[in-house]
Amino acid sequence: MRKSAIGLIVVGAAASLALAACSSDKNDNSAPAGGTSTSPGASTSASSSGSGGALDGKGAKVGIILPDTQSSQRWVTSDPQAMTAECKKVNLSCDIQNAQNDAGKMKAIAESMANNGVKVLMITNLDSASGAAIQAEAQGKGITTIDYDRLTLGGKAALYISYDNVAVGTAQGTALVKCPQVAGKSAVKYVDVNGAPTDNNATLFKQGYDGVLSKQSGWTKVDDQSIAKWDNAVAGTTFTAMLRKTPDINAVMVANDGMANSVIAALKNQKLNGKVAVSGQDATAQGLQNIMSGDQCFSIYKPSAQEAVPAIDAIAQIVNGQTPTTTGTIKDTQTGQDVPAILATPIAITKENVAQPINDGYTPKDQVCTGSYAALCSQNGVK
């Protein structure tokens, strides 16, 4: 993809200029739509007197708010750890906190960070409405705002850093069709268990996998439900009702690993685990265990460093009045604006490459290769 520079100037006490995108290369992500905290809600500061590379944020204060600790382990470990390491490398003083799935708490954290003098505020919103309000308030105080992983529709983000979320969904749909439980079948009944309806990413994922599955000959969708707040327990009860209504479901398109585990539990109750194709996302320890046991067909691996590192590097440039380089734009469907974006490419994880997230250090080996899974890890190439 051709890269383009964006004119990105920090909104600060000395000057306040708008962001302009110069790229005509746009990703098809136009539809609206899942610290290092050592404990829930804890914050982490990272600062260094010198930069390990060409970038130097000169100790500028940065606020980063992640969404929750229940939808994915990434928000507890991999993302904040990668951010903390890069903040130290480029000499930024980063305060990384978690909103614990509470929009009111995210607002309070943002206000506290603003009062503490952050120059840039980067958030992963819980919903676009609350995220947009936080960004508007921050920008009113001269703070540059950035969206991380989820686009805030109607927001004020100068930059969006994420994976190409339509591509994530496309990878999910493509992988589901290839699952051994359904491959070659002339007739397949399937259901969608989607992420939160308030999460822009969830709709982008759905756009991607629906685009694949709707074109499969003989595939019939028999139910389609979105799960508020990505709640794993609700996903389980929702799928149980689906299964009761249609006992011969062949495949379940589940948006992430946490909800997939609840779906698998419901299938186990009917002795159907391993017989029904189940998807996932996030390459969690539980998800990888389910893949190795044969209960889950695949997950989607999104190495945190591919989001966190360019995000922190872009912030270091912004605080110096420099111009980060983007890979395209994403359409904010509420404002009609094209938001400059840096988008990474996801990796589908099946049993064939299940060791990759573990060997990369993304998913901790000591969380995956426990008990009976130790032997499975060895069999599947975990080092």
Protein Blocks (a to p, Z undefined) as FASTA:
>chain_A
ZZdddddddddfkbccddddfbfbdcdfkbccddddfbghiacddddfbdfbfbdghhpa
cddddfblmlpmklmmmmmmmmmmmmmmnopacddddekhpaklmmmmmmmmmmnopabd
cdddfbfklmmmmmmmmmmnopacddehiacehiabfbdcdddfklmmmmmmmmmmmpmk
lgopabdcdddddddfklmklmmmmmmmmmmmmmpghiacfbdcddehhiaklmmmmmmm
mmmmmmmbfbdcdfbfklmmmmmmmmmmnopghjaccddehjaaklmmmmmnopafbdcd
ddfklmmmmmmmmmmmmmnopacddfbdcddfknopacdddddddddddfklmmmmmmno
magfklmmgcjlmmmmmmnopZZ
